Amino acid sequence: MVPAPRSGEPSGITDEQVHRARVAVARSSEDAEDCRLLLDMLGLVPDEDGEPPVTQ
């Protein structure tokens, strides 16, 4: 079950939230391969157009 957005809150993820998520993952990663794997698992790896597959 996916929780519904609270009333009055925008649905979607901002570019700033994606950036902060990437930074948090990078800081917590053991090395570059670990970072790449975690970003990929979380859907934060940019696609061919440079956009993350996270829906905004």
N, C-alpha and C positions, 0 to 999 in steps of 0.2 A: 504494500500500500504506500503510495506516494502522498506526503502531506500537501494539502492545498495552501497557496499563499494566504497570508493573513489579509483581511480586508484593509484596503488603503495602502498596502505595500506593493511596489512594482514587482512584477514577475519577470525574472530574467537575471542574468549575471552581467555586471558591468565590466568594461575593459580593466578598470582599476582592481576589481576583485580577482580577475584572471591573473593580472600581474602580481598581486600580493600572494596568490596561491603558488605561482611559479617560484617566487622568491623564497617562500616558506619551505617548499620542497627542496630547493637548491641548498638552503642552509642546513637542512636535516640530512642530506644525502652523504653517504660515505665517500663517493667518488663520482666521476662523470657518468659512468655506466649505470650506477644506482640511480642517479638523478634522471637520466633519460628513461629508464624503466618505470620509475615512479610517475613521472610526468605523463608517459604513455598510458599507464594504468588509470590515471585520473582524468584522461581525456584533455590534457593540457598541452599536448605536442601540436604545434602549428601544422596545418595541412599544406598542400601544394601552393595555395594562395596566400599563405602566411597567417591564416585565421585558425584559431583553436576550434576543435570540433564541439566545444561546449556551446549549447544554445543560449542565445542572449535574449 
